């Protein structure tokens, strides 16, 4: 709603909606594929059968329950995820000889080199790629992603929404710490016999389920708890994504074409859209099996699509000069550049000499076809003469860390958007409503009101405060919306406020696609 009705034009809104739909379907396909691998490894259940079963379950309860069902099931699934992780952590630590042994193995294997300040953008994971690229990636997820924002606006107040985000941060931190510790334990357990290089598993993403079966296989029910843990993350994400897809499609396409729909018809259309997108996301999971590592594929999608979207909203929120042509052109440029890098990396994967992966050992494995166990180290990393002939584009641009896709898309969108805006005739700062902009310069010029005003670039952000607290009392002899203003000298004068006074609460958006819940939350 911010893009067409308040800041830009309807075309920009449609482009942003299509970009979001593409991003969510691609990402959700990866998410559906992830636990199917786990189920296949633990139970031997058919991979494609588990994919379609996951999609059907998510579509079913999202269609019947709406956002409220998504939120409550997410809360329950979070508990299941933590319990599953804790089970693996406790038993894994016991099997590896204690946390001290795990830490020592990780240290010897260079798995604790957190502060790697190598500025090379071709390295996949360094301090700079994670802090810079990760910042832009997560800003796109938490700042302009409908799945996140619709949960925030479903809260009763802005304070509740902020608290929800803080609790989300805490929960995400818990999950991340559990995942990292699980990885260290798994490395210590397989320090001398990596199952992937030993061909005990068919994909790196099956390592964790394989590890669970080795340490928990003898305890009835516990491997199933891990499968439930893996599926909980998928169910929560897929359900929220399907719900968000149905919402934006109804509001941006269906509602624009059919303006007089009844609440009942709107409800049925929204439920139908949930089913359609559930089928689309489940089908996309088939393609996800060819995208490589799940985490890298998921963050690459968020970067390629979320970076340009973050740039688009930043053009509207931060830069008052941006016009509709600049916003549309910037979005196109950002999408083109980020997809060029992402798709190119998929076609021409980066070589080991650029990414420099850590070595994995199979010295302790019992070889089936050979009695001479060796340590697996990528040959191209050790001997540059073995490298295949590739173009400089593939060895540099396509080999860039996937965490930088979001930064590339963001910078391209903002740069191109501002250039096109100034070439085509930028928007005058005085013509932009102050409540549509966020003066980020206030953070850096907090000590001086004078410098803050200089950085406002002609936008009177003080008017925002006046508008929000405007007294609506009227004076009969001067017409409506006129109030008395007492000056410092005690003289009374009449002031006519701006005609475009904006009440955020009155303009709050109602989604007619979902009927109002009259029961207390």
C-alpha positions in Angstrom: 0.0 0.0 0.0 2.9 2.4 0.7 4.2 2.1 -2.8 1.1 3.1 -5.0 -1.2 5.0 -2.8 1.2 7.2 -0.9 4.7 7.3 -2.6 4.8 6.0 -6.1 2.4 4.6 -8.7 0.4 1.4 -9.2 2.9 0.0 -11.7 5.6 0.0 -9.0 3.3 -1.8 -6.7 2.5 -4.5 -9.3 6.2 -5.0 -9.9 7.0 -5.3 -6.2 4.1 -7.8 -5.8 5.3 -10.0 -8.6 8.8 -9.9 -7.2 7.6 -10.9 -3.8 5.5 -13.8 -5.2 8.5 -15.1 -7.2 10.8 -14.8 -4.1 8.3 -16.6 -1.8 7.5 -19.5 -4.2 11.3 -20.1 -4.8 12.1 -19.9 -1.1 9.2 -22.0 0.0 10.2 -24.7 -2.4 13.6 -25.0 -0.8 12.0 -25.1 2.7 9.6 -27.9 1.7 12.5 -29.9 0.3 14.7 -29.7 3.5 12.7 -31.9 5.9 11.9 -34.4 3.1 15.6 -35.1 2.9 15.6 -35.7 6.7 12.6 -38.0 6.6 14.1 -39.9 3.7 17.4 -40.5 5.6 15.8 -41.4 8.9 12.9 -43.6 7.8 13.6 -44.4 4.2 10.3 -42.9 3.2 10.1 -41.9 -0.4 11.6 -38.4 -0.9 8.9 -37.1 -3.3 6.1 -38.6 -1.2 7.3 -36.7 1.9 7.5 -33.5 -0.1 3.9 -33.7 -1.3 2.8 -34.7 2.2 4.4 -31.7 3.7 2.8 -29.4 1.1 -0.7 -30.9 1.6 -0.6 -30.5 5.4 0.6 -26.9 5.3 -2.0 -25.9 2.6 -4.7 -27.6 4.6 -4.4 -25.9 7.9 -3.4 -22.5 6.4 -6.5 -22.6 4.2 -8.9 -23.4 7.1 -7.3 -21.5 9.9 -5.8 -18.3 8.3 -3.2 -16.2 10.0 -4.4 -17.1 13.5 -3.7 -20.8 12.9 -0.3 -19.9 11.5 0.7 -17.9 14.5 -0.4 -20.5 17.1 1.1 -23.5 15.3 4.3 -21.5 14.9 4.5 -21.0 18.7 4.0 -24.8 19.3 6.5 -25.7 16.6 9.1 -23.5 18.2 8.9 -25.6 21.3 9.2 -28.8 19.3 12.3 -27.4 17.5 14.1 -26.5 20.7 13.3 -29.9 22.4 14.5 -31.7 19.3 17.8 -29.7 19.3 18.3 -30.2 23.0 18.0 -34.0 22.6 20.6 -34.0 19.9 22.9 -31.7 21.9 22.8 -33.8 25.1 23.2 -37.2 23.5 25.8 -35.9 21.0 27.9 -34.3 23.7 27.9 -37.6 25.7 28.9 -39.6 22.6 31.8 -37.4 21.8 33.3 -37.4 25.3 32.0 -34.0 26.6 32.0 -30.4 25.6 35.8 -30.0 26.2 36.5 -32.7 23.7 34.1 -31.1 21.2 35.8 -27.8 21.6 39.3 -29.2 21.2 38.3 -31.1 18.0 36.8 -28.0 16.5 39.8 -25.9 17.4 42.2 -28.4 15.8 40.1 -28.4 12.7 40.0 -24.6 12.4 36.3 -24.6 12.9 36.5 -21.8 15.5 38.1 -19.2 13.2 35.2 -16.7 13.7 37.2 -13.5 13.2 38.4 -14.1 9.6 38.9 -10.5 8.3 39.9 -11.5 4.8 38.2 -8.8 2.6 38.1 -11.1 -0.5 34.5 -11.1 -1.7 35.0 -14.5 -3.2 35.3 -16.2 0.2 31.9 -17.6 1.2 32.0 -16.9 4.9 34.2 -14.3 6.5 33.6 -11.6 9.1 32.8 -9.1 6.3 30.5 -11.4 4.2 28.5 -12.3 7.3 28.3 -8.8 8.8 27.8 -6.8 5.6 26.0 -9.3 3.4 24.0 -10.7 6.3 22.9 -7.2 7.4 21.3 -6.5 4.0 19.8 -10.0 3.8 18.1 -9.9 7.2 17.0 -6.3 6.6 15.1 -7.5 3.5 13.5 -10.3 5.5 12.5 -8.3 8.5 12.0 -4.9 6.9 10.0 -5.4 3.6 8.9 -9.0 3.6 5.1 -9.5 3.7 5.4 -12.7 5.7 7.0 -10.8 8.6 5.2 -7.5 8.2 1.7 -9.0 8.2 2.5 -10.6 11.6 3.6 -7.3 12.9 0.5 -5.4 11.8 -1.7 -8.2 13.2 -0.5 -7.1 16.7 -2.8 -4.9 18.7 -0.4 -2.0 19.1 3.0 -0.9 17.8 4.5 -1.7 21.2 3.2 -5.3 20.9 4.7 -5.5 17.4 8.1 -4.4 18.8 7.9 -6.9 21.6 7.0 -9.6 19.2 10.2 -8.8 17.1 12.3 -8.8 20.3 11.0 -12.2 21.3 11.6 -13.3 17.7 15.2 -12.2 18.0 15.6 -14.2 21.2 14.0 -17.3 19.6 16.2 -17.0 16.5 19.3 -16.6 18.7 18.4 -19.8 20.6 17.8 -21.8 17.3 21.1 -20.4 15.8 23.2 -21.3 18.9 21.7 -24.8 19.0 22.4 -25.2 15.3 26.0 -24.1 15.6 26.7 -26.3 18.6 25.1 -29.2 16.9 27.5 -28.6 13.9 30.5 -28.6 16.2 29.4 -31.8 17.9 28.8 -33.4 14.6 32.2 -32.4 13.3 33.9 -33.8 16.5 32.0 -37.1 16.1 33.0 -37.4 12.4 36.5 -35.8 12.6 38.2 -38.8 11.1 35.4 -40.2 8.9 33.3 -37.7 7.0 30.1 -39.5 5.9 29.6 -37.3 2.8 33.1 -37.9 1.3 32.8 -41.5 2.4 29.6 -41.6 0.3 27.5 -42.8 3.3 25.0 -40.0 2.4 24.0 -38.6 -1.0 23.7 -34.9 0.0 25.5 -32.7 2.6 22.1 -31.8 4.0 21.5 -35.4 5.1 24.5 -35.3 7.5 22.4 -34.2 10.4 19.7 -36.9 10.1 22.5 -39.4 9.6 24.1 -38.3 12.8 20.8 -38.4 14.6 20.3 -42.0 13.6 23.8 -43.0 14.8 23.4 -41.4 18.3 19.6 -41.9 18.8 18.7 -44.8 16.6 18.7 -47.2 19.6 16.1 -45.1 21.5 12.6 -45.7 20.2 10.8 -42.4 19.4 13.8 -40.0 19.6 14.6 -40.1 15.8 11.0 -39.3 15.3 11.4 -36.3 17.6 14.2 -35.0 15.4 12.0 -35.4 12.3 9.3 -33.5 14.1 11.8 -30.8 14.9 12.9 -30.5 11.2 9.3 -30.5 10.0 8.3 -27.8 12.5 10.6 -25.3 11.0 9.2 -26.1 7.5 5.5 -26.1 8.5 5.8 -22.7 10.2 7.6 -21.1 7.3 5.5 -22.6 4.5 2.2 -21.8 6.2 3.1 -18.2 6.8 4.3 -17.9 3.2 1.2 -19.3 1.7 -0.9 -17.0 3.8 1.1 -14.0 2.8 1.0 -15.0 -0.9 -2.8 -15.3 -0.7 -3.1 -11.9 1.0 -1.0 -9.9 -1.5 -2.5 -11.6 -4.5 -6.0 -10.8 -3.3 -5.3 -7.2 -2.4 -3.1 -6.3 -5.4 -4.9 -8.2 -8.2 -8.3 -9.7 -7.3 -9.5 -6.7 -5.3 -8.4 -4.3 -7.9 -10.4 -6.1 -10.6 -13.5 -6.9 -8.5 -14.3 -4.1 -6.2 -17.8 -5.1 -5.0 -17.1 -8.6 -3.6 -19.0 -9.7 -0.5 -17.2 -10.9 2.6 -18.2 -14.4 1.9 -16.9 -14.3 -1.7 -13.7 -12.7 -0.5 -13.2 -15.5 2.0 -13.7 -18.2 -0.6 -11.4 -16.6 -3.0 -8.7 -16.2 -0.4 -9.0 -19.9 0.6 -8.8 -20.8 -3.1 -5.6 -18.8 -3.5 -4.1 -20.6 -0.5 -4.7 -23.9 -2.3 -3.2 -22.6 -5.6 -0.1 -21.3 -3.9 0.2 -24.4 -1.8 0.4 -26.5 -5.0 2.9 -24.0 -6.6 5.2 -24.1 -3.6 5.1 -27.8 -3.3 5.8 -28.2 -7.0 8.7 -25.8 -6.6 10.3 -28.2 -4.1 11.1 -30.5 -7.0 13.3 -27.9 -8.6 14.9 -27.1 -5.2 16.6 -30.5 -5.3 18.9 -29.2 -8.0 19.9 -26.0 -6.1 22.7 -27.4 -4.0 23.0 -26.8 -0.2 19.7 -25.8 1.4 20.9 -22.9 3.5 22.9 -21.4 0.7 20.0 -21.7 -1.7 17.6 -20.1 0.7 19.8 -17.2 1.5 20.7 -16.7 -2.2 17.0 -16.4 -3.0 16.4 -13.9 -0.2 19.4 -11.9 -1.4 18.5 -11.9 -5.1 14.9 -10.9 -4.5 15.0 -9.2 -1.1 17.9 -6.9 -1.9 16.1 -5.1 -4.7 12.9 -4.9 -2.7 14.8 -3.4 0.3 16.3 -0.9 -2.2 12.9 0.0 -3.5 11.4 0.8 -0.2 14.6 2.6 0.9 14.2 4.9 -2.1 10.7 5.8 -0.9 11.5 6.1 2.8 14.9 7.7 2.8 15.2 9.7 -0.4 12.5 12.4 -1.0 13.7 13.1 -4.6 12.8 9.6 -5.9 10.0 9.6 -8.5 8.0 6.7 -9.9 10.2 6.2 -12.9 13.2 6.1 -10.7 11.7 3.5 -8.4 10.6 1.3 -11.3 14.0 1.6 -13.1 15.9 1.1 -9.9 14.0 -2.1 -9.2 14.6 -3.4 -12.7 18.3 -2.7 -12.4 18.6 -4.3 -9.0 16.8 -7.4 -10.0 18.8 -7.7 -13.2 22.2 -7.4 -11.4 21.4 -9.7 -8.5 19.9 -12.4 -10.6 22.8 -12.1 -13.1 25.2 -12.9 -10.2 22.9 -15.6 -8.6 21.9 -17.5 -11.7 25.5 -17.3 -13.1 26.8 -18.8 -9.8 24.3 -21.6 -10.2 25.4 -22.4 -13.8 29.1 -21.8 -13.1 29.7 -22.9 -9.4 32.7 -21.3 -7.7 35.9 -23.3 -7.6 37.4 -24.5 -4.4 40.5 -22.3 -5.0 38.2 -19.3 -4.6 35.9 -20.4 -1.7 38.7 -22.3 0.1 36.7 -24.9 2.0 38.1 -26.5 5.0 39.4 -30.1 4.6 37.4 -33.1 5.7 39.1 -36.4 6.6 38.1 -40.0 5.9 41.2 -41.6 7.5 39.1 -43.4 10.1 36.6 -44.9 7.6 36.6 -48.5 6.5 36.9 -48.2 2.7 34.7 -50.6 0.7 36.8 -50.6 -2.4 40.2 -49.7 -1.1 42.3 -50.5 2.0 44.2 -47.2 1.7 42.1 -44.5 3.4 43.1 -40.9 2.5 42.2 -37.4 3.5 39.9 -35.6 1.1 41.1 -32.2 0.0 39.8 -30.5 -3.1 42.5 -31.1 -5.8 41.8 -27.7 -7.4 42.6 -26.0 -4.2 46.0 -27.7 -3.9 47.1 -27.6 -7.5 46.1 -24.6 -9.7 47.3 -26.5 -12.8 44.2 -28.8 -12.5 41.8 -26.0 -12.8 39.4 -26.2 -15.9 39.4 -23.3 -18.4 36.9 -20.7 -17.4 36.1 -17.1 -18.3 37.2 -14.3 -15.9 33.5 -13.5 -15.4 32.9 -17.0 -14.0 36.0 -16.8 -11.7 35.1 -13.4 -10.3 31.6 -12.1 -10.7 29.9 -15.5 -10.5 32.2 -16.7 -7.7 31.2 -13.8 -5.4 29.9 -14.9 -2.0 26.1 -15.6 -2.0 25.7 -13.4 1.1 26.6 -10.4 -1.1 23.7 -10.8 -3.5 21.4 -8.7 -1.3 23.9 -5.9 -1.0 24.5 -5.9 -4.8 20.7 -5.7 -5.4 20.2 -3.0 -2.8 23.0 -0.8 -4.1 22.1 -1.2 -7.7 18.4 -0.3 -7.0 19.2 2.8 -5.0 21.9 4.0 -7.4 19.9 3.5 -10.5 16.7 4.8 -8.9 18.3 8.1 -7.9 20.1 8.6 -11.3 16.9 7.9 -13.2 14.9 10.2 -10.9 17.3 13.2 -11.5 17.4 12.5 -15.2 13.6 12.4 -15.6 12.9 15.2 -13.2 13.1 14.4 -9.5 10.3 14.9 -7.1 10.5 18.2 -5.1 11.1 17.6 -1.5 8.4 20.1 -0.6 5.8 17.9 -2.4 6.5 14.8 -0.4 4.4 14.3 2.7 6.8 14.2 5.7 5.1 11.2 7.3 6.1 9.0 4.3 9.8 9.6 5.0 12.1 8.6 7.8 14.9 11.1 8.5 17.8 8.7 9.2 20.1 11.7 9.6 18.5 12.4 13.0 20.6 9.4 14.3 23.8 11.1 13.2 22.9 14.8 13.9 21.1 14.3 17.2 23.3 17.0 18.9 22.2 19.8 16.6 18.8 20.8 15.4 20.3 23.0 12.8 22.3 20.2 11.1 19.3 17.9 11.3 17.2 20.4 9.3 20.0 20.8 6.8 19.9 17.1 6.2 16.1 17.0 5.8 16.6 18.4 2.3 13.6 20.7 2.3 11.2 18.2 4.0 9.6 19.7 7.1 9.6 16.7 9.5 8.4 19.0 12.3 5.1 19.1 10.4 4.7 15.4 11.0 4.4 15.9 14.7 1.9 18.7 14.3 -0.2 16.6 12.0 -0.4 13.6 14.3 -1.4 15.7 17.3 -3.7 18.1 15.4 -6.6 19.6 17.4 -9.8 19.0 15.4 -11.8 21.7 17.3 -13.4 24.1 14.9 -14.0 27.9 15.0 -17.4 28.8 13.6 -16.4 32.1 12.1 -13.3 30.9 10.3 -14.5 27.6 8.9 -13.5 24.0 9.7 -10.2 22.8 10.9 -9.0 26.2 12.3 -7.4 26.4 15.7 -6.2 29.2 17.9 -2.5 29.7 18.3 -1.2 31.8 21.1 2.2 33.4 20.2 4.9 34.2 22.6 3.6 37.8 22.8 0.2 36.7 24.0 -1.5 37.6 20.7 -4.1 35.2 19.4 -4.1 34.3 15.7 -5.9 31.8 13.5 -3.9 29.1 11.8 -5.1 27.0 8.9 -3.4 23.6 8.9 -2.5 21.7 5.8 -5.4 20.1 4.0 -3.8 16.7 3.6 -3.8 15.8 7.3 -3.1 12.1 7.7 -4.4 9.9 10.5 -2.4 6.7 10.5 -5.1 4.9 12.6 -7.9 5.8 10.3 -5.9 4.8 7.3 -5.0 1.4 8.8 -5.5 -1.3 6.2 -8.3 -3.9 6.5 -7.9 -7.1 4.6 -11.3 -8.1 3.4 -10.0 -11.4 2.2 -10.1 -12.7 5.7 -13.2 -12.4 7.9 -12.8 -10.5 11.2 -12.3 -12.7 14.2 -14.8 -11.7 16.9 -13.4 -14.0 19.6 -10.8 -12.7 21.9 -7.2 -13.5 21.0 
